[in-house]
Amino acid sequence: MWGLNAGLAWLAVTAQLPFAPYDTQPVLKAPKAPNARSDFKFVEGKHVLSPKTMLELPRPGSGVANSAGDLTLVPLSRYGFDENQ
């Protein structure tokens, strides 16, 4: 029984030791963030998906199936910045 405990202890010790005495892999540096542009501004237009336009898109709710199971009634909710100020 002593041999089993010693074997488990030896396994635990060797599992935590590295194969090489030092780390051979190079240290990867995090990429630098691009410089912030001071001339940046949000653009609004007909064909531009801005945050305001994205929030005003219709959002589907939970659908309810009919008794036959071939149709679903899905409620839509909308938020408008013009109506909800």
N, C-alpha and C positions, 0 to 999 in steps of 0.2 A: 504494500500500500504506500510505503514511503516513496517508492520509485515513481508512482503515478503523480504524486504531489510535486516532486522535484521536476518531473518532466513538464508539468503544466506551468510551474514557475519559470523554467527555462524558456518555454514557448512564449510566455508573456513578456519576458525580458527581450528576447530576440525579435519579437514582432515590433517592438518600439525603436529598435536601432536602425539607422539608415544603412544602406548597402555601401555607400561611399562615405569617407570621413568628412567630406564637405559637399555642399550642394553644387552640382555641375550644371544645372540649368540656369540660363541668364535671367536676371530679374527684369520683368516686363514693366515698363513705365506706363502710367495712365496717359491716354492722349490728352493733349491740351484742348481746352474749349476754344472755339473760335472767338475772336474779339467781337464784342457787341457793337452793332452799328448804331450810331446815333441818329441816322436818317431813316430808321425803320418806323413804319406806321401801318396800321391795319387798313386794308383797302376794301371798300364796299362797292358792289356793282351787281349787275344782273347775273353774270356767269361766274361769280366769285363765291366760294364757300367760306364765309367769314364766321367767327364765333357767334355773332348775332344771328346770322342766317341759319346756322346749325341749330341754335336753340329754338328758333321759330319753326323748325320742321315738324310735321305731325308725328306723334309718337303713338304706336299701336299699344293697346292694353291686352289683357287676357281674353282670349277668344272663348266663346260659348258655342258648342255644337248643337245642331238641331237634333230631333229625336231619330231621324234617319241616319244621321252621322255623315251626310255628304256636304253640308254647308256649315259655315261658321260665321257668327256675328262678332266682329272685332270693333270695339270702341276706339275712337281716335281722340287724343287730347292735343291741344295746340296752345302755345303761349305766344302772345304778340306783345312786343314792346310798346306798340302804339296804343293798345287797349289797356294794358296793365301798368300804368305809370304811377 
